Amino acid sequence: MTDFLLSAQDLSVRFGGLLAVNQVSFDVKKGEVFTLIGPNGAGKTTVFNLISRIYTPTAGSIDFLGPKGMVKLTEQAPQDVAALGIARTFQNIELFEHASVLHNLLIGRHTHRKTSLWQDMFFTAATREEELRSREKAEEVIDFLNLQHYRDTFVAGLPYGVRKVVEVARALCTEPSLLLLDEPSSGLNVEETDDMAFWIQDIQHELGITVLMVEHDMSLVSKVSDRVLAMNQGEVLAMGTPREVQSDAGVIEAYLGTLDDVSSLRRESATGVGV
């Protein structure tokens, strides 16, 4: 029995003449926090879009161990991904601003609806039972993420940091086995980023959900990640623990340039030349 929840093999994506991802392979183990890092344009979000089926790879495949066994994600329709047990947040928050927090979370329950259109129209006993189950799950997530104070507030009136948490909450309402977090600390201050680290650790340890994350904030990466994959220009640079990846010479060069580049920048900063 494999201990991998998701396995990507030789993923490549070409947009016209641009090779955005080039033969990227990695496995995500059950129960871990696996993070993709790299400079802007490295191909991280493109990999996320392949997993959530927004994009189709030019080459390669993705296997996912869902509730019904191993499936080829690359053969699934985009609208079926959530039902397989994969949920996602976005770097730019995608919530219904003129709906309450509770109603946004209830939208995340759509993959678990078993009633028909006619049953919903006439609000039958089965529909009422389904609605109660959905509300119970939404309330559990609200309690888990300490969102009780905001449950009936419209999203449009919430601070940015709270909105980020609400988007995570909506994803949790789908009851995923794999949670994709696209730059969860983007736009957050230091205190809010620390809170996000706390939530990610609780999602991993208390809910047993595997997390695949794209992130730029290396302090957050170091706090929550079990393993890290560094990318640059669509290719894999290094993979290992956060400490191993951050000390890799290729990763340092991708972020800072060569040692000569760094020395030159320091000289320019000291003299004021080029600033």
C-alpha positions in Angstrom: 0.0 0.0 0.0 1.5 3.3 -1.0 2.0 6.1 1.5 1.7 8.7 -1.2 -1.6 10.6 -1.6 -0.5 12.4 -4.8 2.2 11.5 -7.3 3.2 13.8 -10.2 5.4 12.2 -12.9 7.3 14.2 -15.5 4.8 17.1 -15.7 5.4 19.5 -18.6 3.3 22.4 -19.8 3.9 24.4 -22.9 2.1 27.7 -23.7 2.9 28.3 -27.4 6.7 28.7 -27.4 7.0 29.0 -23.6 7.8 25.9 -21.6 6.3 26.9 -18.3 6.9 23.5 -16.5 9.5 21.1 -17.7 9.5 17.4 -16.5 8.6 18.1 -12.8 8.1 15.0 -10.6 7.3 14.8 -6.9 5.2 12.8 -4.5 3.1 14.1 -1.6 2.9 11.8 1.4 -0.3 11.3 3.4 -0.5 13.7 6.4 2.4 15.9 5.5 2.8 19.6 4.6 4.6 19.8 1.2 5.5 23.2 -0.1 6.5 24.5 -3.5 8.8 27.5 -3.4 10.7 29.5 -6.0 11.0 33.0 -7.6 8.2 34.6 -9.4 7.6 32.8 -12.7 9.1 29.5 -11.5 6.0 27.5 -12.4 4.6 26.9 -8.9 1.1 28.1 -9.6 1.1 26.3 -13.0 1.7 23.1 -11.1 -1.3 23.9 -8.8 -3.4 24.6 -11.9 -2.5 21.2 -13.3 -3.5 19.4 -10.1 -6.9 21.3 -9.9 -7.3 20.6 -13.6 -7.5 24.3 -14.7 -4.7 23.3 -17.1 -4.0 20.1 -18.9 -0.3 19.0 -19.1 1.4 18.8 -22.4 3.2 15.7 -21.0 3.2 13.7 -17.8 0.6 12.5 -15.4 -0.8 12.9 -11.9 -2.0 10.1 -9.7 -4.3 10.7 -6.7 -5.4 8.3 -4.1 -9.0 9.2 -3.7 -11.8 7.6 -1.6 -12.5 5.1 -4.4 -8.8 4.3 -5.0 -6.1 5.6 -7.2 -7.3 7.8 -10.1 -5.5 9.7 -12.9 -6.2 13.3 -12.2 -5.2 14.2 -15.8 -8.2 12.2 -17.0 -10.7 13.9 -14.7 -13.0 16.8 -15.6 -12.3 20.0 -13.7 -15.7 20.0 -12.0 -15.1 16.5 -10.6 -11.9 17.4 -8.7 -13.5 18.6 -5.5 -15.6 15.4 -5.2 -12.4 13.4 -5.4 -11.2 15.0 -2.1 -9.1 18.0 -3.3 -9.9 21.5 -2.2 -8.1 24.7 -3.1 -7.6 28.3 -2.0 -6.4 31.1 -4.3 -3.7 33.8 -3.9 -6.4 36.3 -4.9 -9.3 35.6 -2.6 -12.3 34.1 -4.4 -15.3 34.6 -2.1 -18.9 35.8 -2.5 -18.5 39.2 -1.0 -22.3 40.0 -0.6 -23.0 36.8 1.2 -22.3 36.0 4.9 -19.4 33.8 6.1 -21.9 31.0 6.9 -23.3 31.1 3.4 -19.9 31.1 1.8 -19.0 28.0 3.9 -22.3 26.3 2.9 -21.3 26.7 -0.8 -18.3 24.5 0.1 -20.7 21.7 0.9 -22.1 21.4 -2.7 -20.0 18.3 -3.5 -21.8 16.4 -0.7 -25.4 17.2 -1.8 -27.3 14.0 -2.6 -30.8 15.5 -3.2 -32.2 16.2 -6.6 -33.3 19.6 -8.1 -37.0 18.7 -7.5 -36.4 17.7 -3.9 -34.6 21.0 -3.3 -37.4 23.0 -5.1 -40.1 21.5 -2.8 -37.8 21.5 0.2 -38.6 17.8 1.0 -37.7 16.0 4.2 -34.5 14.7 2.5 -33.5 18.2 1.6 -34.1 19.4 5.1 -31.9 16.6 6.5 -29.2 17.5 3.9 -29.4 21.1 4.9 -29.0 20.3 8.6 -26.0 18.1 7.9 -24.4 20.9 5.9 -25.0 23.5 8.6 -23.6 21.2 11.2 -20.4 20.7 9.3 -20.1 24.5 8.5 -20.6 25.3 12.2 -17.8 22.7 13.1 -15.4 24.5 10.8 -16.4 27.9 12.2 -15.6 26.7 15.7 -12.4 25.1 14.5 -11.1 28.4 13.0 -12.6 30.7 15.6 -14.9 32.4 13.2 -17.9 32.5 15.5 -17.8 36.3 15.7 -18.0 36.7 11.9 -20.5 33.9 11.0 -23.3 36.2 10.0 -21.1 39.1 8.7 -21.0 39.8 4.9 -17.5 39.0 3.5 -17.3 42.5 2.0 -17.2 44.0 5.6 -14.4 41.7 6.8 -10.7 42.6 7.2 -8.4 41.0 4.6 -6.8 38.6 7.1 -10.1 37.2 8.2 -11.1 36.8 4.5 -8.1 34.6 4.0 -9.2 32.4 6.9 -12.7 32.2 5.6 -11.5 30.9 2.2 -9.6 28.2 4.1 -12.8 27.5 6.0 -14.8 27.1 2.8 -12.2 24.7 1.5 -12.4 22.6 4.7 -16.2 22.4 4.3 -15.6 20.1 1.3 -13.9 17.6 3.7 -10.8 17.3 1.6 -8.0 14.7 2.0 -5.7 17.1 0.1 -5.8 20.9 0.7 -4.1 23.1 -1.8 -3.1 26.5 -0.3 -1.9 29.1 -2.9 0.3 31.6 -1.0 -1.8 31.6 2.2 0.3 34.4 3.7 0.0 36.8 0.8 -1.1 40.2 2.0 -0.9 39.3 5.7 1.0 41.0 8.4 3.5 39.2 10.7 0.9 38.5 13.4 -1.7 37.2 10.8 1.0 35.0 9.2 1.8 33.5 12.6 -1.9 32.8 13.0 -2.0 31.2 9.5 0.9 28.9 10.5 -1.1 27.9 13.6 -4.1 27.0 11.5 -2.1 25.0 9.0 -0.5 23.0 11.8 -3.9 22.3 13.3 -5.4 21.3 9.9 -2.5 18.8 9.5 -2.4 17.4 13.1 -6.0 17.6 14.3 -7.9 17.1 11.1 -5.3 14.8 9.5 -5.5 16.6 6.2 -2.5 16.6 3.8 -1.5 20.1 2.7 0.2 21.1 -0.6 1.2 24.7 -0.4 2.8 27.4 -2.6 4.5 30.0 -0.5 7.1 32.9 -0.7 7.3 33.6 3.1 10.2 31.4 4.1 9.5 31.9 7.8 6.1 30.3 7.3 7.6 27.6 5.1 10.1 26.7 7.8 7.5 26.6 10.5 5.0 24.3 8.9 6.6 22.3 6.1 7.7 18.7 6.3 9.3 18.8 2.9 10.0 21.5 0.3 10.4 21.5 -3.5 12.2 24.4 -4.9 11.5 25.3 -8.6 13.1 27.8 -11.0 12.2 28.5 -14.6 9.8 25.5 -14.6 12.2 22.9 -13.4 13.1 21.2 -10.1 16.1 22.8 -8.3 16.1 20.9 -5.0 13.9 18.8 -2.7 14.2 18.0 1.0 13.6 19.5 4.4 13.2 23.3 4.7 16.8 23.5 6.1 18.2 21.4 3.3 16.5 23.3 0.5 17.3 26.7 1.9 21.0 25.9 2.1 21.2 24.4 -1.4 23.6 26.4 -3.7 21.2 26.3 -6.6 18.3 27.6 -4.6 20.5 30.4 -3.2 21.6 31.4 -6.7 18.0 31.4 -8.0 16.9 33.8 -5.3 20.0 36.0 -4.9 22.1 35.4 -8.0 25.7 34.1 -8.0 28.2 35.0 -5.3 29.7 37.6 -7.6 26.2 39.1 -8.1 25.6 39.3 -4.4 29.0 40.9 -3.8 28.4 43.4 -6.6 25.0 44.4 -5.0 26.6 44.8 -1.7 29.3 47.1 -3.2 26.7 49.2 -5.0 24.6 49.5 -1.8 27.6 50.6 0.1 28.7 53.2 -2.4 25.2 54.3 -3.5 26.0 53.4 -7.1 23.2 51.7 -9.0 20.7 52.4 -6.2 
